[in-house]
């Protein structure tokens, strides 16, 4: 949204005559769909003797560098108008330099604290980054100048992004009262109608009557549709945007990115390159083009129900694990949600977190581990993070829940419910992956920051405090846990069906749970208080005691750690982050030589959801030493869901454990992972794999592996002996 501020009238000689002209005249011509006249108008501005006026002219002509230079000249004087800095800031923001833009807005406010346009500028930059300050900045602009239509339009846009449709309508209406040609406000109305599955035509007709070339309106609608999970509809409206104005390069870029989210490659390249070649080179455009170019480094695995895209550097290692898990998820969710997906699901796994981040650009929320666009899922590979930062299995179950729920509701579902159900499903897959209260969550519970269920969506998009997104994920997941516990798992599926019928959250709660939303909130908060109230109330005490325990451990006072640790642990057993009690006590037990106690506390850490690969591998070694090979294998299996990459020893040892327990298919998987890890002992890896295949009765595969071993080391006697055994065998199986 470009600001169309009321600018001072300028008088300059034209063909020997005095002619009154203001930059707002030129922007007005463009806004009303008169590009030729606007071009001539901006050209005249560039011939002014005033650098600010020239800056506006060059800006309108899309001669960005010249405009930037003229704004610099216009603001050199210490007494230059704050308006000049605001307008320069908006130019810089439009040209992908929001950092300096924010500095200029603040400079303008230092000169003129009541400058409403500067607050609109700050709100615009914050909105692009889903910063919770955006609404506060917009509200301040409205407070300072209630007649500033752009501020009301921006507030309407923010409100709709948070699914506060009543506020969005009210603010859009205010903008239209102030300016009858408030096109973005009309676009917000059109988006609201589409999101509610009502015809947007009256509002689109009003926009077209004022400016049939106003592609920005369609692009705004498309953006809102994308935020509301309506990805295909978003593509349709980005197409309308570029049809209306083929030179709207921002919309071409957004269209390319939207098409990428649908799993396409050829057309996104075309749209993004068109934007780039015409000077639209924001981070999303540039990085998306780089990402598309990197796809040549990926390998694609297809079957009837899945498309798996993995980087070639780890494809052979990850493919067996991830494809098997995908099939297990599909089977589970098809039965649970009583439906099948209409097309194969595509999973993209990125070993470079920055590549994954490109896939989440322009989307709110954590965007930390995975993201779902219809039937396309993108996620970080474990190798993109430090060991323990991601459980790829939990992430995949989470994202695949979105795929099913978006499909089941035809993408008509509030953010809180699909996120909450996905968090709930992680815990259903494994108690160790269950929804856990982090310190941020306990603080929010203690400070009574949990939102009413009818407004919970607002905790995901423009958070009002730094940890609100994390808290909202927890709250949404725990609401689903509460519903399952108090009513039944089946009620969650009933709610899915109700959302598919376009019911609101209060209607869904009333229809399926028999409660008004307000009563539901009371019962849920009472449940949360019973579950976490004590932990939240003593959070500060726990924190202080943990700090003291850490200091005691650092001084190697192991008896004191073991004496004090259980009480600190009991205060907050869900804490498994840095410097947790489980680890401190395990270290003390090891120092005291008490292996049994060490196994006990490390097993408790494991069951609490601890994800440190090193701690879990230590536990597996202790379990094996204690004569518990099955438990050791199960522990190492957990590590496979956390960090299966760059760990040849993990796979070899787990393979040995499974082989010894005659779990030959699992041993084959692990020995195959060793081979894929490019091990130092390639011969031994192939030989172990051959033995596992033979034990499983897969003689053809065994022969392939033993021949691979002999190709590397023709004189390797164990492989020669095994090959002879295979050749003498009377039958072969596949």
C-alpha positions in Angstrom: 0.0 0.0 0.0 1.6 3.3 -1.1 0.8 6.3 1.0 -1.0 9.0 -0.9 -0.4 11.9 1.5 -1.7 15.4 1.0 1.4 17.2 -0.2 2.0 20.9 -0.5 1.1 22.6 -3.8 4.1 23.6 -5.8 4.3 26.3 -8.4 6.8 26.2 -11.2 7.1 27.6 -14.8 5.9 25.4 -17.6 6.0 26.6 -21.2 6.2 30.1 -19.9 3.1 29.8 -17.7 2.7 29.4 -14.0 1.2 26.0 -13.3 0.1 24.7 -9.9 1.1 21.1 -9.4 1.5 18.8 -6.4 3.1 15.4 -6.1 -0.3 14.2 -4.8 -1.8 15.1 -8.1 0.5 12.7 -9.9 -0.1 9.9 -7.4 -3.8 10.5 -7.7 -3.7 10.1 -11.4 -2.0 6.8 -11.0 -4.3 5.7 -8.3 -7.3 6.4 -10.5 -5.9 4.4 -13.4 -4.5 7.1 -15.7 -0.9 5.8 -16.2 -0.1 8.0 -19.2 -1.2 11.2 -17.6 0.5 10.2 -14.4 3.8 9.5 -16.3 3.7 13.0 -17.8 2.9 14.5 -14.4 5.8 12.8 -12.7 8.1 13.8 -15.5 7.1 17.5 -14.9 8.0 17.1 -11.2 11.5 16.0 -12.0 12.1 19.4 -13.6 11.3 21.3 -10.4 13.9 23.4 -8.6 13.0 21.6 -5.3 14.8 18.4 -4.6 11.9 16.9 -2.6 9.6 17.5 -5.6 12.1 16.0 -7.9 12.4 13.0 -5.6 8.6 12.4 -5.8 8.8 12.7 -9.6 11.7 10.2 -10.0 9.9 7.8 -7.6 6.8 7.9 -9.7 8.9 7.2 -12.8 10.4 4.3 -11.0 13.9 5.8 -11.3 14.8 4.7 -7.8 18.4 5.8 -7.5 17.6 9.3 -8.7 14.7 9.5 -6.3 17.0 8.3 -3.5 19.6 11.0 -4.3 17.0 13.7 -4.4 15.5 12.7 -1.1 19.1 12.8 0.4 19.4 16.4 -0.9 16.0 17.4 0.4 16.8 16.2 3.9 20.3 17.6 4.2 19.1 20.8 5.9 18.6 20.5 9.7 15.2 22.2 9.4 13.9 20.0 6.5 10.3 18.9 6.9 9.7 15.6 8.7 7.4 14.7 5.8 10.5 14.4 3.5 12.0 11.8 5.8 8.7 9.9 6.0 8.4 9.8 2.2 12.0 8.8 1.8 11.5 6.0 4.4 8.5 4.7 2.4 10.6 4.7 -0.8 13.4 2.8 1.0 10.9 0.3 2.4 9.4 -0.2 -1.1 12.9 -0.8 -2.4 13.8 -3.4 0.2 15.7 -1.4 2.8 13.4 -1.4 5.8 16.3 -0.9 8.3 17.1 2.5 7.0 13.4 3.2 6.5 12.7 2.7 10.2 15.6 5.0 11.1 14.1 7.7 8.9 10.7 7.3 10.5 12.2 7.6 13.9 14.1 10.7 12.8 10.9 12.2 11.6 9.3 11.5 15.0 12.2 13.1 16.8 11.6 16.3 14.9 7.8 16.0 15.0 6.5 13.6 17.6 2.9 14.0 16.4 3.6 12.9 12.8 1.0 10.2 12.1 2.4 9.3 8.7 5.7 8.3 10.4 3.8 5.9 12.6 2.0 4.4 9.6 5.5 3.9 8.1 6.6 2.0 11.3 3.4 0.0 11.2 3.9 -0.9 7.6 7.4 -2.3 8.2 6.4 -4.1 11.3 3.4 -5.7 9.5 5.7 -7.1 6.8 7.6 -9.0 9.6 4.5 -10.0 11.5 5.7 -7.9 14.4 3.2 -7.4 17.2 4.1 -3.7 17.3 2.3 -3.1 14.0 -1.1 -2.7 15.4 0.2 -0.4 18.2 1.9 1.8 15.6 -1.2 1.9 13.5 -3.4 2.8 16.5 -1.0 5.6 17.4 -1.3 7.0 13.9 -5.1 6.9 14.1 -4.9 8.6 17.6 -2.8 11.4 16.1 -4.8 11.8 12.9 -8.2 10.1 12.9 -8.7 11.3 9.4 -5.7 9.5 7.9 -7.3 6.9 5.7 -4.1 5.0 5.1 -3.9 4.3 8.9 -7.4 2.8 9.0 -6.7 0.7 5.9 -3.6 -0.7 7.5 -5.4 -1.4 10.7 -8.1 -3.2 8.8 -5.5 -5.3 7.0 -3.8 -6.2 10.3 -7.1 -7.1 11.9 -8.1 -9.4 9.1 -4.7 -11.1 9.2 -5.6 -11.8 12.9 -9.0 -13.0 11.7 -10.7 -10.2 13.6 -13.2 -9.6 10.9 -15.5 -7.2 12.8 -12.6 -4.8 13.4 -11.4 -5.2 9.8 -14.8 -4.2 8.5 -15.1 -1.2 10.9 -11.6 0.1 10.1 -12.2 -0.4 6.3 -15.5 1.5 6.5 -13.8 4.4 8.4 -11.2 4.7 5.6 -14.0 4.7 2.9 -15.9 7.5 4.8 -12.7 9.6 4.9 -11.7 8.9 1.3 -14.3 7.5 -1.1 -11.5 6.1 -3.3 -9.9 4.1 -0.4 -9.1 1.2 -2.7 -7.3 -0.9 -0.2 -10.2 -0.7 2.2 -12.4 -2.0 -0.6 -10.0 -4.8 -1.2 -10.2 -5.7 2.5 -14.0 -5.9 2.2 -13.6 -8.2 -0.9 -11.2 -10.4 1.0 -13.6 -10.7 4.0 -16.3 -11.8 1.6 -14.2 -14.4 0.0 -12.9 -15.8 3.3 -16.6 -16.1 4.4 -17.4 -17.8 1.0 -19.6 -14.9 -0.1 -19.3 -13.2 -3.5 -16.7 -10.3 -3.5 -18.0 -8.9 -6.8 -19.7 -5.7 -5.5 -16.4 -4.6 -3.9 -14.3 -5.6 -6.8 -16.6 -3.7 -9.1 -16.2 -0.6 -7.0 -12.4 -0.9 -7.3 -12.6 -1.5 -11.0 -14.9 1.5 -11.5 -12.3 3.8 -9.9 -9.2 2.0 -11.4 -9.5 -1.1 -13.5 -5.7 -1.4 -13.5 -5.5 -1.5 -9.7 -3.7 -4.8 -9.4 -2.6 -4.0 -5.8 -6.2 -4.6 -4.7 -6.2 -8.1 -6.1 -2.8 -8.7 -4.6 -4.0 -7.6 -1.2 -6.9 -10.1 -1.4 -4.5 -12.8 -2.5 -2.2 -12.2 0.5 -5.1 -12.4 2.9 -6.3 -15.6 1.2 -2.8 -17.1 1.7 -2.8 -16.2 5.3 -6.1 -18.0 5.7 -4.8 -21.2 4.1 -6.6 -20.6 0.9 -3.5 -21.2 -1.2 -5.2 -22.1 -4.6 -7.5 -19.1 -4.3 -4.5 -16.9 -3.5 -2.9 -18.0 -6.7 -6.1 -17.1 -8.6 -6.1 -13.6 -7.2 -2.4 -13.0 -7.8 -3.1 -13.9 -11.4 -5.9 -11.3 -11.4 -3.5 -8.8 -10.0 -1.0 -9.2 -12.8 -3.7 -9.3 -15.4 -5.0 -6.0 -14.2 -1.5 -4.5 -14.1 1.1 -6.5 -16.0 3.8 -4.2 -14.6 3.0 -4.9 -11.0 6.3 -6.8 -10.4 5.6 -7.4 -6.7 2.5 -9.4 -7.6 4.5 -11.3 -10.2 6.9 -12.3 -7.5 4.2 -13.2 -5.0 2.5 -15.3 -7.7 5.8 -17.1 -8.3 6.2 -17.8 -4.6 2.5 -18.9 -4.3 3.0 -21.3 -7.2 6.1 -22.7 -5.5 4.0 -23.4 -2.5 1.9 -25.7 -4.7 4.9 -27.7 -5.6 5.4 -26.2 -9.1 8.8 -25.1 -10.5 8.6 -24.0 -14.2 6.0 -21.2 -13.9 7.5 -19.9 -10.6 10.9 -19.4 -12.3 9.2 -17.5 -15.1 7.3 -15.2 -12.7 10.2 -14.6 -10.4 12.7 -14.0 -13.2 10.2 -11.5 -14.7 10.1 -9.6 -11.4 13.9 -9.8 -11.0 14.6 -8.6 -14.5 12.4 -5.6 -14.0 14.2 -4.5 -10.9 12.0 -6.1 -8.2 14.7 -7.8 -6.2 13.5 -8.1 -2.7 14.8 -10.9 -0.5 11.9 -13.2 -1.2 12.4 -12.9 -5.0 16.1 -13.4 -4.9 16.2 -16.2 -2.4 13.3 -18.0 -4.1 15.2 -18.0 -7.4 18.3 -19.3 -5.7 16.2 -22.0 -4.0 14.7 -23.0 -7.4 18.1 -23.2 -8.9 19.3 -25.4 -6.0 16.6 -28.0 -6.8 19.1 -29.6 -9.3 20.9 -30.8 -6.2 17.8 -32.7 -5.0 16.7 -36.2 -5.7 13.0 -37.0 -6.0 11.4 -40.3 -4.9 7.9 -41.1 -6.0 5.3 -43.7 -5.3 1.5 -43.8 -5.5 1.0 -41.7 -2.4 4.2 -39.7 -1.7 6.7 -37.5 -3.4 9.9 -37.1 -1.4 12.5 -34.4 -2.3 15.8 -34.8 -0.6 19.2 -33.2 -1.1 21.5 -35.6 -2.9 24.0 -35.3 0.0 21.7 -37.2 2.4 19.0 -38.7 0.1 20.2 -42.3 0.4 20.4 -42.0 4.2 17.1 -40.3 4.9 14.8 -41.7 2.2 14.1 -45.1 3.9 13.3 -43.5 7.3 11.1 -40.6 6.0 9.2 -42.6 3.3 8.4 -45.3 5.8 7.2 -42.7 8.3 5.1 -41.0 5.7 3.4 -44.3 4.8 2.7 -44.9 8.5 1.3 -41.4 9.0 -0.9 -41.8 5.9 -2.3 -45.1 7.2 -3.0 -43.7 10.7 -4.6 -40.5 9.6 -6.7 -42.1 6.8 -8.2 -44.3 9.5 -8.5 -41.6 12.1 -9.9 -38.8 9.9 -11.9 -41.2 7.8 -10.6 -39.9 4.5 -8.0 -40.2 1.9 -5.9 -37.4 0.3 -6.9 -36.6 -3.3 -3.3 -36.6 -4.5 0.1 -37.6 -3.4 1.6 -35.5 -0.6 5.0 -33.8 -1.4 7.6 -33.6 1.3 10.6 -31.3 0.8 13.5 -31.6 3.3 16.2 -28.9 3.4 19.7 -29.5 4.9 20.2 -25.7 4.8 17.9 -23.9 7.1 18.1 -20.7 5.0 16.6 -22.6 2.1 13.7 -23.8 4.3 13.3 -20.2 5.6 12.7 -19.1 2.0 9.7 -21.5 1.9 8.2 -19.8 4.9 8.7 -16.2 3.8 5.6 -14.1 4.1 3.9 -16.6 6.5 3.3 -16.0 10.2 4.0 -18.1 13.2 7.1 -19.9 14.2 8.0 -21.2 10.8 10.7 -22.9 12.7 10.7 -26.6 11.8 8.0 -27.2 9.2 5.3 -25.6 7.1 2.4 -27.0 5.1 0.9 -25.6 1.9 -2.1 -27.8 1.0 -0.5 -31.1 -0.1 3.1 -29.7 0.0 5.1 -30.0 3.2 8.5 -28.4 3.7 10.7 -28.9 6.7 14.2 -28.6 8.0 16.4 -31.7 7.8 18.0 -32.7 11.1 21.3 -31.7 9.5 20.1 -28.1 9.3 20.0 -27.8 13.1 22.3 -28.6 15.9 21.7 -32.1 17.3 18.6 -32.2 19.5 17.0 -29.0 18.0 14.5 -30.9 15.9 12.6 -34.2 16.2 11.9 -34.8 12.5 9.4 -37.5 13.3 7.3 -35.2 15.5 7.5 -32.4 13.0 6.3 -34.7 10.2 3.3 -36.0 12.1 2.5 -32.4 13.0 2.7 -31.1 9.4 0.8 -34.1 8.0 -2.0 -33.5 10.3 -2.3 -30.0 8.7 -2.5 -31.7 5.3 -5.4 -33.8 6.3 -7.3 -31.1 8.2 -6.9 -28.5 5.5 -8.2 -31.1 3.0 -11.0 -32.2 5.2 -12.2 -28.6 5.7 -11.5 -27.4 2.2 -9.0 -25.0 3.8 -11.8 -23.4 6.0 -10.4 -23.8 9.4 -9.0 -21.3 12.0 -5.3 -21.3 12.6 -5.6 -22.2 16.3 -7.6 -25.4 15.7 -5.4 -26.8 12.9 -2.2 -25.9 14.9 -3.7 -27.2 18.1 -4.8 -30.5 16.6 -1.4 -31.0 15.0 0.4 -30.4 18.4 -2.1 -32.9 19.9 -1.3 -35.5 17.3 2.4 -35.4 18.1 1.5 -36.5 21.6 -0.8 -39.2 20.3 2.0 -40.6 18.2 4.3 -40.8 21.2 4.0 -39.6 24.9 7.6 -38.4 24.6 6.5 -36.0 21.8 3.6 -34.6 23.8 2.7 -31.0 24.4 4.9 -29.6 27.2 4.9 -26.4 29.2 8.1 -24.4 28.6 9.2 -21.7 31.0 7.5 -19.1 28.6 4.2 -21.0 28.9 4.4 -21.2 32.7 5.0 -17.5 32.8 2.0 -16.9 30.6 -0.2 -19.1 32.7 1.0 -17.3 35.9 0.4 -13.9 34.3 -3.0 -15.0 32.9 -2.1 -14.3 29.3 -3.9 -17.2 27.8 -6.5 -16.0 25.2 -10.2 -16.9 25.0 -10.7 -19.7 22.5 -12.8 -17.4 20.2 -9.8 -15.1 19.9 -6.9 -17.5 20.0 -6.0 -17.0 16.4 -4.7 -13.6 17.4 -1.8 -15.1 19.3 -0.2 -16.6 16.2 0.1 -13.8 13.6 0.9 -10.4 15.3 1.9 -11.4 18.8 1.5 -8.9 21.6 4.6 -10.2 23.5 7.7 -12.0 22.4 6.8 -15.5 23.4 3.1 -15.4 22.5 3.4 -17.5 19.4 5.0 -20.3 21.5 2.4 -19.9 24.1 -0.4 -20.0 21.6 0.9 -23.3 20.1 0.9 -24.8 23.6 -2.6 -23.4 24.4 -4.1 -24.6 21.2 -2.6 -28.1 21.7 -3.7 -28.3 25.3 -7.2 -27.3 24.4 -7.3 -30.3 22.1 -5.9 -32.5 24.9 -8.6 -31.1 27.2 -11.4 -31.9 24.7 -10.1 -35.4 24.3 -9.9 -35.9 28.0 -13.2 -34.4 29.0 -15.3 -35.4 26.0 -13.6 -37.8 23.6 -11.2 -38.0 20.7 -14.2 -38.3 18.4 -15.3 -34.8 19.3 -12.2 -33.4 17.7 -13.2 -35.0 14.4 -16.7 -33.7 14.9 -15.2 -30.2 15.2 -13.3 -30.7 12.0 -16.6 -31.4 10.2 -18.3 -28.4 11.8 -15.5 -26.1 10.6 -15.9 -27.6 7.1 -19.5 -26.3 7.3 -18.2 -22.8 7.8 -19.2 -22.6 11.5 -17.4 -20.1 13.7 -15.5 -21.2 16.8 -18.2 -20.2 19.2 -20.7 -22.2 17.1 -18.4 -25.2 16.8 -17.9 -25.3 20.6 -21.6 -25.0 21.3 -22.6 -27.5 18.7 -20.1 -30.2 19.6 -19.3 -29.7 23.3 -22.6 -28.2 24.5 -21.1 -25.1 26.0 -20.9 -21.5 25.2 -17.4 -20.4 24.3 -17.2 -18.4 27.5 -18.1 -21.4 29.7 -15.6 -23.5 27.7 -12.9 -21.0 28.6 -13.7 -21.2 32.3 -13.6 -25.0 32.3 -10.4 -25.1 30.2 -8.6 -22.5 32.5 -9.6 -24.5 35.5 -8.2 -27.7 33.9 -4.9 -25.8 33.1 -4.7 -24.4 36.6 -5.1 -27.9 38.1 -2.5 -29.3 35.7 0.1 -26.4 35.8 -1.0 -23.9 38.4 1.3 -25.1 41.1 4.3 -25.2 38.7 3.5 -21.7 37.4 3.0 -20.3 41.0 6.4 -21.5 42.1 8.2 -20.8 38.8 10.5 -18.1 40.3 11.4 -20.3 43.3 12.1 -23.2 40.9 14.3 -21.0 38.8 16.3 -19.8 41.8 16.8 -23.3 43.1 17.9 -24.6 39.7 20.5 -21.9 39.5 21.8 -22.9 42.9 21.8 -26.6 41.9 23.8 -25.7 38.7 26.3 -23.9 40.9 26.6 -26.8 43.2 27.1 -29.2 40.3 29.8 -26.9 38.8 31.6 -27.2 42.2 31.4 -31.0 41.9 29.4 -31.3 45.1 27.8 -34.5 43.9 26.3 -35.6 47.1 24.5 -32.2 47.5 23.3 -32.4 43.9 21.7 -35.9 44.5 20.2 -34.7 47.8 18.7 -31.5 46.5 17.9 -32.6 42.9 14.7 -34.6 43.4 12.9 -31.7 45.1 13.9 -29.3 42.4 12.8 -31.8 39.7 9.5 -32.3 41.4 8.8 -28.6 41.1 8.9 -28.7 37.3 9.5 -32.2 35.9 8.7 -31.1 32.3 11.8 -28.9 32.0 14.3 -30.7 29.8 16.1 -27.6 28.4 19.6 -26.4 29.1 21.0 -27.3 32.6 18.1 -29.5 33.5 17.9 -31.5 36.7 17.9 -34.9 34.9 21.3 -34.2 33.4 22.8 -32.7 36.6 21.8 -35.8 38.6 23.0 -38.2 35.9 26.4 -36.5 36.0 26.5 -36.9 39.8 25.4 -40.5 39.6 28.2 -41.2 37.1 30.7 -39.5 39.4 29.5 -41.6 42.3 29.8 -44.8 40.2 26.0 -45.6 40.6 25.2 -46.9 37.1 21.7 -48.1 38.2 20.7 -44.7 39.5 22.2 -43.1 36.4 20.1 -45.3 34.2 17.0 -44.4 36.2 17.4 -40.7 36.0 18.4 -40.8 32.3 15.4 -43.0 31.5 13.2 -40.4 33.2 14.8 -37.8 31.0 14.1 -39.9 28.0 10.4 -40.4 28.9 10.0 -36.7 29.7 10.9 -36.0 26.0 14.6 -35.2 26.4 16.2 -34.9 23.0 19.9 -34.7 23.5 21.4 -37.4 21.2 24.5 -37.6 23.4 22.6 -38.2 26.6 20.4 -40.8 24.9 23.4 -42.6 23.4 25.0 -42.7 26.9 21.8 -44.2 28.2 21.8 -46.9 25.5 25.4 -47.8 26.4 24.5 -48.1 30.1 21.4 -50.2 29.2 23.5 -52.5 27.0 26.1 -52.9 29.8 23.3 -53.8 32.2 22.2 -56.6 30.0 19.2 -54.8 28.5 19.9 -54.9 24.7 16.2 -54.4 23.8 16.0 -51.2 25.9 19.3 -50.0 24.3 18.0 -50.6 20.8 14.8 -48.7 21.6 16.8 -45.8 23.0 18.9 -45.6 19.8 15.7 -45.8 17.7 14.7 -42.6 19.5 17.9 -41.0 18.4 17.1 -41.8 14.8 14.1 -39.5 15.1 16.3 -36.7 16.4 19.6 -36.8 14.6 20.1 -39.7 12.2 22.6 -37.8 10.1 26.4 -37.7 10.3 26.4 -40.5 12.8 27.8 -43.7 11.2 28.5 -45.3 14.6 24.8 -44.8 15.7 23.6 -46.8 12.7 26.2 -49.5 12.9 25.7 -50.1 16.6 21.9 -50.1 16.3 22.2 -52.5 13.4 24.3 -54.8 15.5 21.8 -54.7 18.4 18.8 -55.4 16.1 20.7 -58.2 14.2 21.5 -59.9 17.5 17.8 -59.8 18.4 16.9 -61.3 15.0 15.1 -58.1 14.0 16.6 -58.4 10.5 14.5 -55.8 8.7 15.6 -53.2 11.2 19.2 -54.3 11.0 19.0 -54.0 7.1 17.7 -50.5 7.5 20.5 -49.5 9.8 23.3 -51.2 7.9 22.0 -49.6 4.8 22.3 -46.2 6.6 25.9 -47.0 7.4 26.6 -47.6 3.7 24.8 -44.4 2.8 27.0 -42.5 5.3 30.1 -43.1 3.2 31.9 -44.9 6.0 35.6 -45.4 6.3 35.2 -49.2 6.4 33.1 -49.5 3.3 33.9 -53.2 3.0 32.7 -54.0 6.5 29.5 -52.0 5.9 28.6 -53.9 2.8 29.4 -57.2 4.4 27.2 -56.5 7.4 24.4 -55.5 5.1 24.9 -58.7 3.1 24.7 -60.8 6.3 21.5 -59.1 7.4 19.9 -59.6 4.0 20.8 -63.3 4.1 19.4 -63.7 7.6 16.2 -62.1 6.4 16.0 -64.6 3.5 16.7 -62.0 0.8 19.5 -63.8 -1.0 19.5 -61.7 -4.1 20.0 -58.6 -2.1 22.7 -60.4 0.0 24.6 -61.3 -3.2 24.5 -57.7 -4.4 26.0 -56.4 -1.2 28.6 -59.1 -0.9 29.7 -58.4 -4.5 29.9 -54.7 -3.7 32.2 -55.6 -0.8 34.4 -57.7 -3.0 34.5 -55.0 -5.7 36.1 -52.7 -3.0 38.4 -55.4 -1.6 38.6 -58.6 -3.8 40.7 -60.4 -1.2 38.3 -59.9 1.7 38.0 -63.5 3.0 34.7 -63.3 4.9 33.0 -61.8 1.8 34.5 -64.5 -0.4 33.2 -67.2 2.0 29.7 -65.6 2.1 29.6 -65.4 -1.7 30.5 -69.1 -2.0 27.8 -69.9 0.5 25.3 -67.9 -1.6 26.3 -69.5 -4.8 25.9 -73.0 -3.4 22.5 -72.2 -2.0 19.8 -74.0 -4.1 17.2 -71.2 -4.0 17.2 -67.5 -4.0 14.4 -65.1 -2.9 13.9 -61.5 -3.5 
